[in-house]
Amino acid sequence: MTTTLHQRLTLICGAAVLLGLTACASNKTPATADVAVSRAAVANATSAGAAELAPAEMQSAREKMARANQALANKDYKTAQDLAAQAQADAQLAQSKANSSKATAAADELQQSIRVLREELNRNSTTTQ
């Protein structure tokens, strides 16, 4: 009877170790994926001109990205995931600000063109009367 109890305890301990190893391995995969997604978000924000139009947010995203990479290298997967998520949020904010700034500039330019056309229309209607 003691052997059966011993076998069960050994089996339970083995399962616990296996479960622990699986948990560690599964943490690595999401952290690696999160860091990769965040890298892409930073690259997209950079392509959108966020470095010039939202420099503070881009700097924050880049700093957090560097720290996430370091945490990943140190196998601190939870920290890597957290920093990657923060970097992604900062990059998306930077990209949104850049896009908003571009849209505002385009709207201002359009308003200026409309104003010039109205002035030209008024000038033409005054000279024809």
DAQUI-V266744 format. One line per field, one symbol per residue. phi: phi as a letter, one per 40 degrees, with the letter a starting at -180 (. if undefined). psi: psi as a letter, one per 20 degrees, with the letter a starting at -180 (. if undefined). Layout:
BEGIN
phi=???
psi=???
END
This chain:
BEGIN
phi=.cccccccccccccccccccccccccccccccccccccdcccccccccgccccaccccccccccccccccccccgcccccccccccccccccccccccccccccccccccccccccccccccccccccc
psi=hhgggggggggggghggggghggghhhgghggggggghghgggggghijhhhimhghgggggghgghggghghjkmhggggghgggggggghgggggghgggggggggggggggggggggggghhhhi.
END
